[in-house]
Structure formats: C-alpha cells, structure tokens
C-alpha cells in the first residue's frame, strides 16, 4: 500500500476512534451501571444520609399522610375552620424528619430503590408499565408511610392510629415518554458493548497502518484526552439542563444530589481518560529516538582555497646548477 494512502487511512481510523471514546463511555455506563440493580442500589445508598434528599422524602411522605388525613379524618381547628389535618400537621412533619434519620429509613430507602429499579427495568425491557397501557411508571411509598404511622402511635400523637396507610405513588417515568425511553434504552444496551470495542479496534488498526507509529500513538492519546474533557463538560452542562427542565414542585437540591450520585462513575471515567491520554502523549514525546529529534544547526566556516606554487623540476646531477627555493627570494652576489 502506498505510504500516502496508509497515512490517510490511518488518520481516518484514529479520528473515528477518538470520536467514539466519549460516546462509548456514556453507552457503557448506561448499559452496565444504570441497568444493574445491585450497582444502582449501592450507588443510591449514601443518599439516605444526604440532608436535601431526606428533606425531599419528608415533604413527599408528609404531604401524602396529610392528604389522607384531609380525606378520611374530620379534624377541625379550634376556630372552627377546616384544619386539613392541622392538629397533627406539626407532629407529622417532625415525625417524618425524625424517621429519615433512623436505620429503618435507610433500610426502607434501599428497599424502595430496589423496587423502583426493578419496576423501571421491567417497563423498559418487557414493556410492563404498571399493569395498564398509557399509565406512568410509579413507585409506592406506602411502606414509609406505615413506618411513620407506627412512630407517631408509639409517641402517643393524637389521632395517629387513625391515619390511613394508603398507596402514595410517585411517578418516575411519564406515560407520554415511555415509548421513547424504551427505544433509547435498547439502543444503549447494544451500543454499550459495540462502541467501546469499535473504538479500540479502530485505534489499533490506525496505529498499525501508520507510517510513523509513535506520532500516531501520541495523536490517539491526545484525541482520547480531548474526548474525556468533552465528556466531563457534557456532564456539567447536562446537569444544568436536567435541573432546569424539572417541574417546579420537584426540589432541585435533592435532584442535583441524585444526578451527581448517578453520574459519579461516568465523571471519574472522564477524568481518567483525560489523565491517561495526556500521560501517554507526554511519554511518546519524551521517548523519541535521538535521530527523530531535530538536530541543532552548526555554523560552518567557508574554506578558502590557497594557491600552491608548483615545484621546479630537480636539476640533473653534475651540472652544478642550483635552483632557488620558491619560498625565499633569490639572492644576488656582486663580485
């Protein structure tokens, strides 16, 4: 193969490899990190101690309990106006916030996340969306409500034993976007395997075809570092866009904490790609062979040719004639 054709084909393959690096990392993260229930529960477990998440859970569960009180209990304020559960509202709020700091809440948090993940996976993989088409995928908070009711009853809060434990469904996947989420998930499952493999194959083939392989390795490393930097930038921009697109009733600090927890592994991968690419590129540059480095120019002094005087032929022996030396002038003797 001609060298020019080899160089052009190598450049195309290396460019494709560097382009696939961030997309391959994103697809692999979605396919193997988010789609695994055990990893998901482990990732979300520390959020049970996050103050913003606990406050959001307390508000959600507390509002659900108070709505049930408004519907089923005839409780009125001292002034005679409908209380909406006013007599138990402060106790409910305090009890729920106190419950989020217990070991029982952390256990309920892990259980709820496991149930949530299994429900979402079934909806995305098998088309099961809660038993009825056109309905959103939801998770039930009745377990947490029951725990709060028991705590209020144990603390002798008035009317706590009469609080009904109803199913408090929280929507996690809207019905109008479920079909698009399902298609996207299937694409990510396929891309999560083949995009990283294709990136590695393109890089290996491009380096093998390169005329100057050391330079090809350095270019590939720099492209990988650039892909890692772009991935980190995309995560930062995506965080802002995600929070900006949430409804007004969704607490943004809690949503930001969840986003950071879910993308923590991907963020680490992006920084690793950046560091690895820069390290390999620097190593390739420092380990160049001496003849590949540009030599310093030396000053050369022009050499001037000096004329030489031809030597006179030697005189014949016995003639007595002498030939004057060309280096010294002939002397004249006056008799």
C-alpha positions in Angstrom: 0.0 0.0 0.0 1.4 3.4 -0.9 2.6 5.5 2.1 0.2 8.3 1.4 -2.8 6.0 1.3 -1.7 4.3 4.5 -1.3 7.7 6.3 -4.8 8.9 5.1 -6.5 5.6 6.1 -4.7 5.7 9.5 -5.8 9.3 10.1 -9.4 8.4 9.4 -9.4 5.4 11.7 -7.8 7.3 14.5 -10.2 10.1 14.2 -13.2 7.7 14.4 -11.6 6.0 17.4 -11.2 9.3 19.3 -14.8 10.3 18.3 -16.2 7.0 19.7 -14.4 7.2 23.0 -16.9 9.6 24.9 -19.9 8.0 23.3 -18.7 4.5 24.1 -18.0 5.5 27.8 -21.5 7.0 28.0 -23.2 3.9 26.5 -21.2 1.5 28.6 -22.1 3.5 31.8 -25.8 3.4 30.9 -25.8 -0.3 29.9 -23.7 -1.7 32.8 -24.0 0.9 35.6 -27.6 2.0 35.4 -29.1 -1.3 34.2 -27.7 -3.3 37.1 -30.0 -3.3 40.1 -27.2 -4.1 42.6 -25.0 -1.3 41.4 -27.9 1.1 41.3 -28.9 0.4 44.9 -25.2 0.6 46.0 -24.9 4.0 44.3 -28.1 5.4 45.8 -27.5 4.1 49.3 -25.3 7.0 50.5 -28.1 9.5 49.6 -30.1 8.3 52.5 -27.8 10.5 54.6 -28.0 13.5 52.3 -29.9 16.4 54.0 -31.5 17.5 50.8 -32.8 14.1 49.9 -34.1 13.4 53.4 -35.9 16.8 53.4 -37.5 15.9 50.0 -38.6 12.5 51.2 -40.0 14.0 54.4 -42.0 16.5 52.4 -43.3 13.9 50.0 -44.3 11.4 52.6 -45.7 14.1 54.9 -47.8 15.6 52.2 -49.2 12.1 51.4 -50.1 11.5 55.0 -51.8 14.9 55.4 -53.8 14.4 52.2 -55.0 11.1 53.7 -55.9 12.9 56.9 -57.9 15.5 55.0 -59.8 12.8 53.2 -60.6 10.5 56.0 -60.5 12.4 59.3 -62.9 15.1 60.4 -60.4 17.3 62.2 -61.0 21.0 62.6 -59.0 23.8 64.0 -60.0 25.5 67.3 -61.6 28.4 65.3 -63.9 26.0 63.5 -62.3 26.2 60.1 -61.3 23.1 58.3 -58.0 22.2 59.5 -56.8 19.9 56.8 -55.1 17.8 59.5 -53.8 20.9 61.2 -53.8 19.3 64.7 -51.5 16.6 63.6 -49.5 18.5 60.9 -46.6 19.6 63.1 -46.3 16.1 64.6 -46.4 14.5 61.2 -43.6 16.8 59.8 -41.4 16.3 62.9 -42.1 12.5 62.9 -41.2 12.1 59.2 -38.0 14.2 59.6 -37.0 12.2 62.6 -37.8 8.9 60.8 -35.4 9.9 57.9 -32.5 9.8 60.4 -33.1 6.2 61.6 -31.7 2.9 60.4 -35.3 1.9 59.5 -35.4 4.7 56.9 -32.1 3.6 55.4 -33.4 0.1 55.1 -36.7 1.4 53.6 -34.6 3.6 51.2 -32.6 0.7 49.9 -35.8 -1.4 49.5 -37.6 1.4 47.8 -34.8 1.9 45.3 -34.5 -1.8 44.6 -38.3 -1.9 43.9 -38.1 1.3 41.8 -35.2 0.0 39.7 -36.9 -3.4 39.1 -40.1 -1.6 38.1 -38.3 0.7 35.6 -36.3 -2.2 34.1 -39.4 -4.2 33.5 -41.1 -1.3 31.9 -38.1 -0.6 29.6 -37.2 -4.2 28.7 -40.5 -6.1 28.8 -43.0 -3.3 28.1 -44.6 -3.6 31.5 -45.6 -0.2 32.7 -47.5 -0.9 35.8 -50.3 -3.1 34.5 -52.1 -0.7 32.2 -51.1 0.9 29.0 -50.8 4.7 28.9 -50.0 5.0 32.6 -46.7 6.3 34.1 -44.3 4.1 35.9 -44.7 4.8 39.6 -43.2 3.7 42.9 -45.3 3.2 46.1 -44.3 4.9 49.4 -46.9 3.0 51.5 -44.0 1.3 53.4 -42.5 4.5 54.5 -46.0 5.9 55.5 -46.6 2.8 57.6 -43.3 3.3 59.4 -44.2 6.9 60.2 -47.7 6.0 61.4 -46.2 3.4 63.9 -43.7 6.0 65.1 -46.5 8.6 65.7 -48.6 6.0 67.5 -45.7 5.0 69.7 -45.2 8.7 70.6 -48.9 8.9 71.6 -49.7 11.6 69.0 -53.5 12.3 68.9 -55.3 10.6 66.1 -52.1 9.0 64.8 -53.6 5.5 65.0 -56.4 6.6 62.7 -54.1 7.8 59.9 -54.9 5.5 56.9 -51.9 3.9 55.2 -52.7 4.4 51.5 -50.6 3.9 48.5 -48.6 7.0 47.7 -47.5 6.6 44.1 -44.6 8.7 42.9 -44.2 8.9 39.1 -40.7 8.1 37.8 -41.4 7.7 34.1 -44.1 9.7 32.4 -46.5 7.8 30.2 -46.1 10.0 27.1 -42.3 9.5 27.1 -42.2 5.8 28.0 -42.0 4.6 24.4 -39.1 6.8 23.5 -37.3 5.9 26.8 -37.8 2.2 25.9 -36.3 2.6 22.4 -33.4 4.6 23.7 -32.7 2.0 26.4 -32.5 -0.8 23.8 -30.1 1.3 21.7 -27.9 1.9 24.7 -27.8 -1.8 25.5 -26.4 -2.5 22.1 -24.1 0.5 21.9 -22.7 -0.2 25.4 -21.0 -3.3 24.1 -20.0 -2.4 20.5 -19.0 1.2 20.7 -16.0 0.6 23.1 -15.0 -2.4 21.1 -15.1 -0.4 17.8 -13.1 2.4 19.4 -10.3 0.0 20.4 -10.4 -1.8 17.1 -10.1 1.5 15.1 -7.3 2.8 17.3 -5.3 -0.5 17.0 -5.8 -0.7 13.2 -5.0 3.0 12.7 -1.7 2.8 14.7 -0.7 -0.4 12.8 -1.2 1.3 9.4 0.5 4.5 10.4 3.9 5.2 8.7 5.1 6.9 11.9 3.6 4.9 14.7 4.9 6.9 17.6 3.3 10.0 16.2 0.1 8.0 15.7 0.1 6.9 19.3 0.6 10.4 20.5 -2.3 11.7 18.3 -4.6 8.9 19.5 -3.7 9.7 23.1 -4.4 13.4 22.7 -7.7 12.6 21.0 -8.6 10.4 23.9 -7.8 13.2 26.4 -9.9 15.6 24.4 -12.8 13.1 24.4 -12.6 12.8 28.2 -12.6 16.6 28.6 -15.7 16.9 26.4 -17.4 14.1 28.3 -16.8 16.0 31.6 -18.1 19.2 30.1 -21.2 17.4 28.8 -21.9 16.1 32.3 -21.7 19.6 33.7 -23.9 21.1 31.0 -26.3 18.1 31.3 -26.7 18.7 35.0 -27.8 22.3 34.5 -30.2 21.3 31.7 -31.7 18.5 33.7 -32.4 20.6 36.7 -33.8 23.4 34.6 -36.2 21.0 32.9 -37.7 19.7 36.2 -41.2 20.7 37.3 -41.4 23.5 39.9 -42.6 21.1 42.6 -39.5 18.9 42.4 -36.8 20.0 44.9 -33.7 20.9 42.8 -31.1 20.3 45.6 -32.3 16.7 46.0 -32.5 16.2 42.3 -28.9 17.6 41.9 -27.7 15.1 44.6 -29.3 12.2 42.8 -27.8 13.4 39.5 -24.3 13.6 41.0 -24.6 10.2 42.6 -25.8 8.5 39.3 -23.1 10.2 37.2 -20.2 9.8 39.7 -18.7 6.8 37.9 -19.0 8.4 34.5 -17.4 11.6 35.8 -14.5 9.5 37.2 -14.1 7.8 33.8 -13.9 11.1 32.0 -11.1 12.3 34.2 -9.3 9.0 33.8 -9.5 9.3 30.0 -8.1 12.8 30.2 -5.2 11.9 32.5 -4.4 8.7 30.6 -4.4 10.4 27.2 -2.1 13.2 28.4 0.2 10.8 30.1 0.6 8.6 27.0 1.1 11.6 24.7 3.8 13.0 27.0 5.5 9.7 27.3 5.5 9.3 23.5 7.0 12.7 23.1 9.7 12.3 25.7 10.8 8.8 24.5 11.6 9.9 20.9 14.7 8.5 19.4 17.6 10.9 19.1 17.6 10.8 15.3 13.9 11.8 15.3 14.7 15.0 17.1 15.7 18.0 15.0 19.4 18.5 15.3 20.8 21.9 16.1 22.3 23.8 13.2 26.1 24.1 13.2 27.9 27.1 12.0 30.3 26.3 9.2 33.2 28.5 8.2 33.8 28.6 4.4 37.1 27.2 3.4 39.1 29.3 1.0 41.4 27.6 -1.4 45.1 28.8 -1.2 47.1 28.7 -4.4 50.0 26.4 -4.4 53.3 27.1 -6.2 54.4 24.3 -8.4 57.7 22.8 -7.5 60.5 23.2 -10.1 61.9 20.1 -11.5 65.1 18.9 -9.9 68.4 19.7 -11.7 70.4 17.0 -13.3 73.3 15.7 -11.2 76.7 17.0 -12.1 75.6 20.2 -13.8 76.4 22.3 -10.8 73.3 24.4 -11.3 71.1 25.2 -8.3 67.5 26.0 -8.3 66.4 28.8 -6.0 63.8 27.8 -3.3 60.4 29.1 -4.1 59.8 30.0 -0.5 62.7 32.5 -0.4 63.7 35.1 -3.0 66.9 34.5 -5.0 69.9 36.4 -3.7 72.3 38.3 -6.0 76.1 38.3 -5.2 78.1 41.2 -6.5 81.7 40.3 -7.3 
